[in-house]
Amino acid sequence: MRYKFKNGITQDSAGKDRIKSKLLQQFEEANLRLQYKCAHWLERKTAHWSRGSWTLILIVFTLGTSAYSIYVMVNSFSEPGVSSIPITPIVKTTNAIQISKAMNHLKVAVSKGEYEKTVRFRRYIDSLGRSPTGKKIKDSINQNRSRLLDSLTIVEKYYHSQFKK
């Protein structure tokens, strides 16, 4: 695919990809060289250590990290002022309305097609919450149309109540 810029020069997107891939390849090569140098330096410094010293270092490292992890866990549960697991109460929203009252006002039958549209819309709204950009859209819908989801619930319950009678 070609892109045309203001100055009339056309540039292939594959060319951009080649530049990016070459830059990434150079970065990976530099990273591998640095890893090799660090590994070689460590190997030179520890070449004269015996098996017993390696075992001792491993035991000290394991005990140190285990002790610190246990300290963090015990400290998080034993501090009285700080709750490690916050508990927030579930609050009924201010815009929630009584579904039974709303269903009494409805005197129209909801068709299967209309019901399927509401189900598809609810799935779409639920899928928006899975990505950061979709979450922003969902929050703006909830903010600007605060009773929309309540209305969907009312329509769904009303549709199901048509068949229970």
CORURTA-V100432 format. One record per residue. RES is the residue in one small letter. PHI is phi in degrees with one decimal (999 if undefined). Layout:
BEGIN
res phi
RES PHI
RES PHI
END
This chain:
BEGIN
res phi
m 999
r -109.2
y -114.2
k -111.8
f -96.7
k -62.4
n -82.2
g 87.8
i -83.7
t -99.5
q -133.4
d -78.4
s -67.6
a -64.9
g -63.2
k -63.2
d -63.4
r -64.0
i -64.4
k -63.7
s -67.9
k -66.9
l -63.7
l -64.8
q -65.0
q -64.3
f -63.6
e -63.7
e -63.8
a -64.1
n -64.4
l -64.7
r -62.1
l -64.4
q -61.7
y -63.3
k -63.3
c -65.0
a -65.0
h -65.0
w -62.5
l -64.2
e -64.5
r -64.2
k -71.2
t -107.8
a -65.6
h -90.2
w -75.8
s -86.8
r -63.6
g -64.5
s -68.4
w -63.6
t -63.4
l -62.6
i -63.0
l -63.3
i -65.5
v -63.1
f -62.6
t -64.2
l -65.1
g -63.1
t -68.0
s -65.6
a -62.8
y -66.5
s -63.1
i -64.9
y -60.6
v -64.1
m -65.0
v -65.4
n -65.3
s -69.6
f -90.0
s -94.8
e -71.7
p -75.4
g -79.8
v -111.3
s -91.0
s -75.3
i -121.2
p -69.7
i -112.7
t -114.1
p -73.0
i -87.3
v -114.7
k -73.0
t -66.0
t -71.6
n -94.7
a -72.0
i -119.4
q -72.7
i -69.3
s -64.7
k -65.3
a -68.3
m -70.4
n -67.8
h -78.4
l -81.7
k -122.5
v -109.8
a -83.7
v -97.2
s -78.5
k -64.7
g -62.9
e -65.0
y -63.7
e -64.3
k -63.4
t -66.3
v -65.6
r -63.1
f -65.6
r -64.2
r -62.0
y -62.5
i -62.4
d -65.2
s -70.8
l -64.3
g -72.0
r -86.4
s -120.3
p -61.9
t -71.3
g -66.3
k -63.7
k -63.8
i -64.3
k -63.1
d -64.0
s -68.2
i -64.6
n -64.1
q -74.6
n -82.5
r -124.5
s -64.4
r -100.5
l -64.5
l -67.3
d -63.6
s -65.0
l -61.9
t -62.4
i -62.4
v -64.2
e -64.6
k -66.3
y -65.5
y -61.6
h -68.9
s -72.2
q -62.8
f -90.8
k -81.5
k -75.9
END
